[in-house]
Amino acid sequence: MRQSNQQLKKAPVPRMVPWKQALVTTLGVYPLLLFFEWLIKQILPVHLIDRRVTLLLVVLMIASTMVFLVMPLVIKLFGHWLFKKQ
């Protein structure tokens, strides 16, 4: 067990290039923002609900979708481009 921990510490960890990470995150968040804002307006009577509540709902939906659906797909599609070459 001790040997494997030392090997893990020595393995280089790939890091995303910051500007590329910002670009693909923006490309993921913006369409989700438009879609979820539209969806909330279709489902809830937003004129009767405080804007902060609807904003919280949209943020929760975007964060969940980005973490579990969009970013794994983005890394699978663009991983070779996103990560620094060691």
C-alpha positions as CSV (number, residue, x, y, z in Angstrom):
1,M,0.0,0.0,0.0
2,R,2.8,2.4,0.9
3,Q,4.6,1.8,-2.4
4,S,1.4,2.6,-4.5
5,N,0.9,5.9,-2.6
6,Q,4.4,6.9,-3.5
7,Q,3.9,6.0,-7.1
8,L,0.7,8.1,-7.2
9,K,2.5,11.1,-5.8
10,K,5.2,10.9,-8.5
11,A,2.8,10.6,-11.4
12,P,2.4,13.9,-13.3
13,V,-1.2,15.3,-13.0
14,P,-2.4,16.7,-16.3
15,R,-3.6,20.3,-16.0
16,M,-6.0,22.2,-18.2
17,V,-4.7,25.3,-19.9
18,P,-6.7,28.0,-18.1
19,W,-7.8,30.0,-21.1
20,K,-9.0,26.8,-22.8
21,Q,-10.9,25.7,-19.7
22,A,-12.6,29.2,-19.5
23,L,-13.5,29.0,-23.2
24,V,-15.1,25.5,-23.0
25,T,-16.8,26.3,-19.7
26,T,-18.4,29.5,-21.2
27,L,-19.5,27.5,-24.3
28,G,-21.1,25.0,-21.9
29,V,-22.7,27.5,-19.5
30,Y,-24.2,30.0,-21.9
31,P,-26.5,27.7,-23.8
32,L,-27.6,26.1,-20.6
33,L,-28.3,29.5,-19.1
34,L,-30.6,30.4,-22.0
35,F,-32.3,27.0,-22.0
36,F,-32.9,26.8,-18.2
37,E,-34.1,30.4,-18.0
38,W,-36.6,29.7,-20.8
39,L,-37.7,26.4,-19.1
40,I,-38.2,28.1,-15.7
41,K,-40.4,30.7,-17.4
42,Q,-42.5,28.0,-19.0
43,I,-43.0,26.0,-15.8
44,L,-43.2,28.5,-13.0
45,P,-45.2,31.8,-12.6
46,V,-42.0,33.8,-12.5
47,H,-43.9,37.1,-12.2
48,L,-45.1,35.9,-8.8
49,I,-41.8,34.5,-7.5
50,D,-38.8,36.5,-6.2
51,R,-36.1,36.8,-8.9
52,R,-33.5,35.4,-6.4
53,V,-35.4,32.2,-6.1
54,T,-35.7,31.7,-9.9
55,L,-32.0,32.6,-10.2
56,L,-31.1,30.0,-7.5
57,L,-33.0,27.3,-9.4
58,V,-31.3,28.1,-12.7
59,V,-27.9,28.1,-11.0
60,L,-28.6,24.7,-9.4
61,M,-29.7,23.3,-12.7
62,I,-26.7,24.7,-14.6
63,A,-24.2,23.5,-12.0
64,S,-25.6,20.0,-11.9
65,T,-25.8,19.7,-15.7
66,M,-22.2,21.0,-16.1
67,V,-20.7,18.7,-13.5
68,F,-22.5,15.5,-14.5
69,L,-23.2,15.8,-18.2
70,V,-21.4,18.6,-20.0
71,M,-17.9,18.6,-18.6
72,P,-17.4,14.8,-18.9
73,L,-18.5,15.1,-22.5
74,V,-16.3,18.1,-23.1
75,I,-13.3,16.3,-21.6
76,K,-14.0,13.3,-23.7
77,L,-14.3,15.4,-26.9
78,F,-11.6,18.0,-26.3
79,G,-9.3,16.5,-23.7
80,H,-6.4,16.2,-26.1
81,W,-6.7,19.9,-26.8
82,L,-7.5,21.1,-23.2
83,F,-4.6,19.6,-21.3
84,K,-1.0,20.8,-21.3
85,K,1.5,18.6,-22.9
86,Q,4.0,17.3,-20.3
